[in-house]
Amino acid sequence: MSVNDQASAEDQQAAAGLARLGEEFFEVVHTADPFSATQVGAPGFDALVPDPSRSGAAHDAQQIARIESELSRIEVSRLGQAGRVNHAVMAHLAWAARSDLEHGLWEANASAGGYVSPQAMVFMSVPAALLDTAGAVDSYLTRLRGLGGYFDAVTRRYAEAKRDGRVPTEVGTRQAIEQIEGHLGRDVADDVMVAVRLPEQAGQAAIRRQAAGIVEAEVRPALRRLLACLRDELLPVARPDDRVGIRFVPGGAEGYRAAVRKHTTTGLSPEEIHQTGLDCLAALQDEWAELGSRVLQLTDVPAILGRLREDPSLRFTSSAEIVRTVTDALRRAEAARDGWFPPFAIPDCVIEEIDPVEAGNAPLAYYRPPAAGGLRPGAFCVLTAQPQDRYVYEYEALSFHESTPGHHLQGASAQTLPLPAFRRFLDAEVCGYVEGWGLYCERLADEMGLYTSDLQRLGMLSFDALRACRLVVDTGMHHYGWSRSQAMDFMWRNTATTRANVRNEIDRYIGWPGQALAYMVGRREIQRLRGEAERRLGARFDIRDFHAAVLGNGAVPLGVLEQLVTGWADQRAA
C-alpha cells in the first residue's frame, strides 16, 4: 500500500469512527432523556421514560464518558471540515450532558419550570408526541404506563437529596405544588395526556378511554405521592428567599460554573458576565432617551419605563388580540425572508396558546421545533392568559425571536441540513448559539423593517434591557448570593416589564441556573462576527451569505461558529 493509500485509509477510518460515535451518542443521550427527544421531534423515543435515580444518572454519565474517551482518540487532523465541526460539537454536547447528570442540580431545585422540572417536562413534552399511526399510539400508551414509576422515582430522588442537605427553594417548591394541583384538579378527560391529538381513524374514543384509565389508575396516584413529598417533606425545610442561589446547596457553586460553561458555550467567568450585563445596560441609556422622546415625549429613562409600565392604553384587551399580533408579525417576517436569507424549504410555524394552567409560571413564549420530516409543524407557543397584564409593545419582538427569523427559521432549517442526527435535533443543548440567534433576530427585524411602529421598537429595546439584566441577576443570585427580592428590584429598575413578569423571570432563573446567560452572550458574539466580516469585506459583504454561514451548519458552540464565519470571510476575501 502506498503512503497516499495508507493516509486515505486512515482518513476513512477516522470518519467512520466519528460517524459510529455520533449514532451511538444520539441513541445514548435520547434514551437517557427521551422527553427532550419528543420535544425536539427526534423519532424513535416516544415510548420511553427516563430513569431519574442517582444510579440511573451515574449509568448514563458513564456511557457518555466512554463515548468522550473514544472521541478523544480520533485524530481530528484526519477529518474533513464537516467532520471537524461534528467532532467539536459532539465534544461539547457530550461534556454538557455528562456534566448535567453528574451535578444533578435539578434534585436541589424543585420548580414548575419547563426543561428543568420533572413534572413540567412531562406536561410539556409527552402530549407533543406525534400520534399519526397505530404504532405511535401504542408507543404513547406504553409511555403513559411508565409515568407512574417515573414520578415515584423522582419522589425518591428528592428524598435522597434532602438527606444530603440539597433542599430546594421555597418559591420553587410552592410553584411545583401549585402546578401539580392544577393538573390534578382537572377532569381526567381534560388531562393534557388524555386530550391529545389522535389520528383520524376509528377507535379514537377507545384510545382515549384507555389513556384516561392509565392516567387515573397509575399516573395521578404517583403525582399525588410526588405532591405529598413536595408539600410535607420538602417545603418545611426549603431554602428561603434570601438563599435562592444554587451556591447555597452542597456542590452548587461547582455546578453553577459548569452550567455557565454549558449554556454560554464559552469560558467566560460569572464575574466577567456580571460586568458585561452592567455595561450593556449603561450602553442602552442613550437609545432609551432617543426613542422615548419620539414616542412618549420623555427623555428621562425612569420616566419612560414608568410610562410603559403604567399606561393602560399600552395593554392588550383580549387573548385574540395577542394571537392576531404575533400571527401578523410572523406573516410579515415570512414575506420578507428571501431578501435576507438563503432559500430554506422548511415546515410551517403555527401559533399555539400556552395552557392556562401553566400561565402563572410560564414565560411569555417558547418555541417547539417541528417533528422529523415536517410531520409536525414548528410551534410558537405564546402566553395569552390575562391579556390586560400583557404589553402591546412586547409581542412583535417576541414573535421575531421565537418564530421567523428566530428560532423557527434556525431550528427548522437545521433539520433539513445534511447533518448527523445528533446535530439536527437540538434545542437548549447549544444555548449560546440558539438563544443568541433568537435575540440577534429581534434587532435584525428592525433592519428588515418588520416593526410596525416606534412603540414596537421600544419593545425591542425593553427586551434588550431584560436580557442584559439576566447577566446581572443570574450571576447575582447563583454566584454572588443575591436574594430573590434583590434580583427582582434590580430587574424592575432597569426594564419596562410588569411586576408579575419580573417575578416569573427571576423565578425561572432560580430554577434553571445559567441558562438565562446564553441570550446576550450569544447575541454579542454573532454581532461581533458580523461586524468583523463587514469591516473586512466592505462592499463584498452580503447579508444573505453571512446568514447562510451562520445557519448553514446548524447549532454549534460559539467558538466553532467563529471558525466557520471566519472561514467563510476568508473565502469571500480571496
N, C-alpha and C positions, 0 to 999 in steps of 0.2 A: 504493500500500500504506500502510495506517495505521501509526502508531507502534507500536501494540499488535501488529499483524500482523507487523511487521518484528522486534519483540522476540521474538515467538513463533517465528518462523522461525530466528532466531539461536540461541534455546534448543534447538530441534530439531537444528540443525546441530552444536552443541556436544555434545549427547547422542549423535548418530550418529557423530561423530568419536571420541568416547570408546569407544563400542561397537566400532568398527572396530579401534581400537588394542588393545582388550582381546583380541579374537580373534587379532590378529597377535602380540601378546605371548605368548599361550598357545602358539601354534604355534612361535614362536622359542625360548622357554625349554625346551620339552619336546623339541624337535628337538635342541637343544644338550645336554640331559640326559635322554635317553629312559629310562634306567634308573629315575630318580626318577618319571617318568610311570607306569611299570609298577608301581612300589612303591605309589603313591597311587591306582591304579586308573583313571588317565586313559586313555581309549580312543584308539587310532589311532597309537601309537608303538612297539608291541611288536615291530616288525621292525627297528628302528633300533639302532645303536650310536653312541656319541658320538665326536667327534674330539678326543682328549686332547692334541694337539700344541699348542705355543705359538701357531702360526699359526692353528689352529682356534679357540683361545680368543680370540685377537685379533679374528677374524672375528665370532664370536658376540658379543663385547663391543661391537663397532661396531654390530651390528644392534640391540642393546638400547639403546645410546646414541642411535641415531636415533629409536627409539620414545620415549625420555625427552624428547628435544628436541621432538618433536611433542606430547607430553603437556603440556609446559610452556606450549605456545601455546594450549591450550584454556582459555577463561575459566571458572574454577571457579564464579564467581557466576551463570553461566547454567545450572548443573546443579541438579537437584533433590537432596534429601538423599541418596538412594541413589547418585546419580551422584557426589556429592562424596565419599562413602565409597569408592566404586570408584576414583576418581581418587587419593585418598590412599593406598589400599592398593597400587595399581599403581605409584605413585611409589616406595614403599618396596621393593616386590618387585623392580622393575627396577634400582634402585640396588644392592640387595643382590646380585642375580645378576651384575651387571656387576662389582661390587667383588670377588666371588669369582673371577671369570675373570681380572681384572687382577692381583690379588695372587697367585693360584695357590699358596696356602700348602701344598696337598697335595703338590706336587712336592718340597718340602723336608721332608716329614713322613711318610714311608712308615710304614704301620702295618697292623694287622689289623682296624681299626675300621670298622663299618658306617657308611654315609653319606659317609665321607671317604676310605677306601682303595679304589682302583680294583677290585682283585680281590674284596674283601669285598662291595662294592656289587653286583658281578656275581653272586656266590654267593647274596646275599640277595634280589635283585630279579628276576633273569632267571627262576628257577624259579617265581616268584609270578605269572607271566603267566596270564591266564585262557584256557585252551585248550578252548573249548566248541564250536568249529566247525572245519571243514576249513580255512577261511581263516586262522583263528587259529593252527592248527598250521603252516601254510605260513609265516606270519609268524615263528613261533618258530624254525623251521628256518633261515629267512633270517638271523635274528639270530645263531644259532649259527655260521653260516658267516662272519659278520663279527667274531666274538670273537677269532679268531687275529690279525687285523690290528689290532684294538683293543689287545690285550695287547702286541703288538710296538711300537705307538705309545707306550704307557705306558713301556716299557723305554727307548725313545729319549728320552722326556721326562725321565726320571730321569737319564740320562747327560748331557743338556744342562744340567740343574740342577746336577749335580755340578761341571761345568766352571765354573759361576758361583759356586761356593762354597756353594751352597744344598743342603747334605747333610742327610740325615735323622738321627734319633736312633738310637742303637744298640739301645735297647729296642724301639722300633717296628719297626726292620728285622728284628730277630730274630723278633718276633711274626709279621710278614708271611711270613717264610721258613717258620716252623712251620705257619702256616695253609695255605700253598700245598702244602707237603709232605704235610699231612694229606689234602688233597683229591686230590693225585696218587697217594697211597698206596691209595686205594680202587679196587676193581674198577670198570671202566668202566660196567658195568651198574648199579652203585650210585652213580654220579656224580649229584650233585644236578641236573645239567642233562639227565640221561637218565631218571632215575626221577621224572619229573614226572607230574602228574595229567592224563590224557588223556580225551577224550570217549568215552562208551560207544558205540563203533562198531567195525565190522570194520576190521582192519588195524592195530590197536594194536602188535602185535609188529613189523610192518614199519616203523612210525614210530619205534619205539624203536631198531631196528637202524640206521635212517638217522641218528638223533640220535647214537647211540653211535659210528657211523663218523665223523661230523663232529668229535665231541669227541676221539676218538682220533687222527685224522689231522691236525686243524688246531688245535683249542683247546689240547689238552695240550702239544704241542710249543712253542707260544707261551708257555704258562705256565712251561714248563721254562726257556725263554730269559729270562723275567722273573725266575724264581728264581735263575738264574745271575748276573744283574745284581745282584740284592739281596745275594747271598752273596759274590760275588767282587769286585764293583766298589764297592758302597755300604757294606757292613758294615765293611771295613777303615778307612774314613775317617769313619764315622758319629760323631755328636755323643755324648759320654759323658754319664753320668747327672747330672753337675754342670752340664750346659748343655742341658737338655731343653726349655727355653722357646723359643718361636718367635722371641723377640727376638734370639737368637744367630745367626740367618741373615740375610744381606743382605735388607733390605726387611721383615724380620719385625716390627719394632716398629710400623711403619705398618700392616702387615697385621693385627696384633692389635687395634689401636684400631678399625679398620674392622669386624673380627669382633665386637667388643664391641657396637658400634652395631647391627650386623645382628641378632645373636641376642637382645639385650635389647629392641630397637626403641626405645631411649631414647638420650639424650645423656649418660648417666652416664659418668663417667671411671673408669678402672681403680682409681684411688686411692679414689674415693667408694665403689665397690663393695666393695673390700677391707675398708674400715672398717665397712660395713654388715654384712658377714659376721661380723666380730668382735662387733659389737653384738648380732646375733641370737643368737650362742652364749651371750653373757652373759645374755640375757633368758630363756634356756631353763633356767637353773640351778635356779630355784625349782620349776619344773614337774617336772624330773627328781627332785628330792628328794621332792616330794609323791607322785608316782606310785610311785617306788621304795620309799617307806615302806609303801604299801598292798600292793604286790605282792611285794616281796622283803624287807621289814622292814629296809631300808637307806636312809639319807638322804645319805650321802657319795657324791657323783657319781662319782668314780673307782671306788669300790667297786661301785656299781650297774653301771657299764659293764663292769667286770671280771666280775661275776657273769653278766651277759647273754652275754658272750662265751664264758665258760669252762664253764658248766653244761651237761653233755652232755644233760640231760633237755630242754633247750630247742632241740635239733636235730631235724630230720626223720630218719626211719628208712628212707624209701623214696621213690622218684620218684612213685609212685602217691599217696602221702600229700600231696605238694605239689600235684599236679593236683587232688586232692579239695578241698584247702583253697581254692584260687583259684576252682574251679568253684562251690563253695558260696557264696563271697563274691560272685561275680558274680550268682548266683541271688537272693540276698538284696537286692542293690542294685537289680536289675530289678524285684523285687516292691515296693520302696519308691519307685520312681522317680516315679510320678504325683503323689505328695504334695509333691514338691519342684521339679518341672519341668513345663513345658507338655507336652502330648502330642506325641511325635515318632514318626512311622512310619518306623522305621529297620531295616536288616538285623540279623540276629543277630550276636553276637560268639562266636567259638569259641576254645577253648583249644588252642594248639599248643606242643609241646615243642621247644625250640631244639636244633638239630643238635648232637650230642655233639662233633663235630669243632671246632665253634666255641666250646665251653664254656670253654676256657682263657682266651679274651679277651672273652667275651660279657658284656654287662650282665645283671643279674638278670632283666630282661624288656624287651620293647619291643612296640609296637603297630603293626599293619599295617592301614590303612583298607580298607573294602570296595571292590570294583570298582563302576564306574558302574552305576546301576540295581539295585544289590544282587545282581548276578550272582555275586559272590564275597563271602562274609561278612567282617566285620571279624575280625581275629585278635589275640588276646592271646598273644604268644609268650613263653614262660616257661622259665627255666633250671631244669632238674630233675636234671641230672647231679650226681654226688657229693652226694646228699641229706644225708649226715652232716655236710657243711660248711654247710648252709643252716639258718637260724634260723626256728623256727616262728612267731615273733612278727613277722616282717617281711612275710609274704606276703599278709596281708589288706590292709594299707595299699598294697602293691604292686598288688594287684588293683583297688582302688578308683581308683588313679592311671591304670592302663593301660586298664581296661575301662569299666565303668559305676560311678560317674557321670563318670569322667575322659575319657580320650582317645576311647574308643569313642562315647560319647554326643555329645561335641563334634564329632568328625570325621565320624561317620556322619550326624548331623543337618545339618551344613553342606552335605553333598551333596544334601540334599532342598530346600534353600532356593533361591528364585528369584534366584540369583547368576550372574554371568558365569562361564564355565568356569575362567578363570584364578584365581578365588577359591574355587570349590567343591573343587578338588583341591590341597590344601595339606597339608604335613606339617611339616617343620622350617623352612620359609621364614619363618614368623612365630612364632619360637620363644618369645619372651617371653609371648605370649598362650597358645599351645598348651601349653607346659610349665608356665606359671603356673597355667593351669586345672587341669592334672593334679595339681599339688601342692596347690592350693586344695581339690580334692576329697578329699584324704587327711584334712584337717581337717573338711570338710563331712560326710564319712562318720560322724564321731564325733557330730555334731549329729543325723544321721539315725538313730543308734542301730544302726549296722551292725557295729561291732566286737563280737566275741563275749566279750571279757574285758578286764580292765585290762592283762593281759600284752600283748594285741594293741595296746592303746593305747600301750604303751611302744614298740612297733614304729613307730607313727605318730610318736612323739617322736624316736626314733632317726633316722628318715628326715628329720625337720626339721633335726636336727643335721647330717646328711650334706649336705643342700642348703645350709645355712649355711656349712659347711666349703668347699663348692665355690667360694663367692665369694672365700674367702681363698686357697685353694691354686691356683686357676686364675690369678688375678691375680698370686699369689706367683711362680709359675713363669714365666709368659709376660711379665709386666710388670716384676716386681722381680728376676727371675733366680734364684729358689729352685732348689735341686737336687731331684731326684726323691725322695731319701731325706728331705729336709726336709719336703716336701709330705706324704709318707706318714706321717711321725712326727706331724705336726700332725693329720691326719685320724684316726690311731689314738688319739691322746689325747682326742679330742673326740667320738668316735662309739662305738657298741657293735658295729660290724661286724667281720668277720674280717680277718686279715692278707691273706688271698687276695683278699677283696673290696676292701680298701683299695688293694691293688696294681692290681687291674683298674680301679678308679675313677680312680686317678691316671694310669694309662697311657691311659685313654680321654681324659682332659683334655689330655694331652700331644699326642695325635693329632688332637684337634678343638678348637683354641683358641677360647675364648669361649662355646662352646655351653652349658657347664655353668652359666653365669651366669644363664641365662634363667629357671630354675625359681623361685628365691627372689625375684628381681626382679619377675617376673610375678605370683607369688602375693601379694606385698606390695601391689602396685598393685590387684589385684582386691579384696583385703581392705579397702584404704583406700577404694575407691569404694563398697563395700558399707557400710562404717561411716558414711561421709558421708551416704549415702542413708537409712540407718536413723535417724540423728540428725535429718535434715531432715524426713522423712516421719512419724516416730513411729509411731502406731497404723496409719497408712495404708500402711506398708511391707509388702509382700507378697513372700515369698522366691521364689515361683514366677515372679512378674512380674520380679523382679530377674534371675533366671537367664535368663528369656526375653530380657531386654535384653542380657545378656552374650553369650548364644549365638545370638541371632536375626539377627546379621549375619555369621556365620562368623568366621574368624580375621582379626584386624585388629591393626595396631600399637597399642601401649598408649596412645599419645596419642589415636588415633582412638577407642579404647574409652572413654576418659574423656569425650570429646564425646558418644558415644552414651548412656552411662549418665547423664550429666548432663542430656541432653535428655529421657531417659525420666523422670528425677526431676522435671524442670520440669513435664512434662505431668501427672504424678501430683499434684504440689503444687497445680497450677491446678484 
